Amino acid sequence: MISKEGVSYSGHVSIYNGKEVVGGNSNMHVSQAKVVYLYVADETKKKGRKQ
């Protein structure tokens, strides 16, 4: 997903700035990241799902 400034995401979040992953935690406020990958845990397969 493309992030917007001032938007907060919850869940397992990895921030990718176009070159490298610059952060990721369970509750993050996104202000400058260009691309945000939100992974939702699968309780049965325990795999990430890109949204």
QUILIN-V757547 format. One record per helix or strand of 2 or more residues. SS is the DSSP state (hx for helix, st for strand). FROM is the first residue (numbers start at 0). TO is the last residue. If there is no record, write none. Layout:
# QUILIN-V757547
ss/from/to
SS/FROM/TO
SS/FROM/TO
This chain:
# QUILIN-V757547
ss/from/to
st/6/15
st/20/29
st/34/38
